Amino acid sequence: MSFADLGLSDELLRAVGESGYDEPTPIQRAAVPSVLMGKDLIGIAQTGTGKTAAFVLPMIDILGHGRSRALMPRSLILEPTRELAQQVSENFKKYGKYHRLSMALLIGGVQMGDQVKALEKGVDVLIATAGRLMDLFGRGKIMLNRCELLVIDEADRMLDMGFIPDIEEICSKLPKSRQTLLFSATMPPPIQKLAAKFLNDPKRVEVARPATANVNIEQRLIEVRADKKRDVLKDLLHAEEFRNAIIFCNRKTTVRELATSLKRSRFAVGQIQGDMDQADRIAEFDRFKSGEISILVASDVAARGLDVKGVSHVINFDVPWQPDDYIHRIGRTGRAGAKGIAIMLATREDREAVERIEKLTGFKIARGGGAPEAEPEQAAEAAPRSAPEKREKRERSPRREPRTAKPEPKASAQVPEATPVIEDMAEEWNGPLPSFLSHSAG
């Protein structure tokens, strides 16, 4: 199946071809035709499967007709982080280069002046984080009553970061006749309620069981003593199979300290964490993308959506506090059909968190070598434990209590690519059936 079978315009097909893509991914095959037909849609797909292009491509053709007006964007894409918003804007530039569409990026951490000027000229596509959008709306710098299309991207991440009340308020200011698309890798109950409230008879597109890992990712777990973590990590980074890596930590302080330690060991390393200015975060990410540095130490602000081709390893220096985050972190490797390796360093104290991850994914992670944990008696004879550290406030706010995943049938994560499942949440489509829709179910 080719992109031409999806019903995209010749100009868009030309841009896609020049970007080096020949065949659509499962989420693109399933979602694009329905979006072109004007249907509301819920797209559930694991990270790294081409979710962004699944809404960017049809939006470009939909918005190719019409004219923008000052302060009144014709479409709105909501993203949870600045990095994700930036990446979506890059996708629009890449695929929309043969369309005359205007675009504005509203994110925090940068001056408002240029953003306001862009809005005053009128934009077809507005890509925004919720905080900056609400700020400008409160100042009377933007009106949403002519928005024809809304995309809520990474909806479960929005839930994690406490943005759902803002999303509800934003939706209430949009015209009821709009088309709404909601994309997420997982679908917890609060997101289902959000979809039921603001989407109209949406088509549900699911290309993989929620909370499954990419089949191209080899997963490993190394059981290690806490005081040996850095030594084991450095051994991994010296391995022959290593090319580059994103290393995830739970705390911003750990990101800073680990990056400093690796620099002292002469590794080419950078960092991304929430205390950094936006310009510095983008600069570090660009250095990693260009190959200037081979290691990026990051907090969970980099766990979703950041797309770098050819990342050989993702290493969880800390076991994530929430099992969902494991899926999103390791999804930075094994992208676009490439193979990847995900390694998690786990201590004795992490066993409960590891069990929650394995329960959520239905997959037993292979155990590997490392510096083993001492037995309880041995540990008692070792140096006395240090006083418990205060857990640093997480990157996202407010913090959730760990969710208990519903039991699912045990299944290996290494399964063939899932056939897209397309279903209406209310009633089946009863209008005329375009020829290209015959391909959408596989």
Helices and strands as residue ranges (DSSP letters): G 3-6, H 10-18, H 26-36, E 41-44, H 51-62, E 75-79, H 82-95, E 103-106, H 113-121, E 125-129, H 130-138, E 149-152, H 155-160, H 164-172, E 179-184, H 189-198, E 203-206, E 217-223, G 226-228, H 229-237, E 245-248, H 252-264, E 269-272, H 278-290, E 295-298, G 300-302, E 313-316, H 323-330, E 340-346, G 348-350, H 351-361, E 366-368, H 376-381, E 421-424, G 435-439
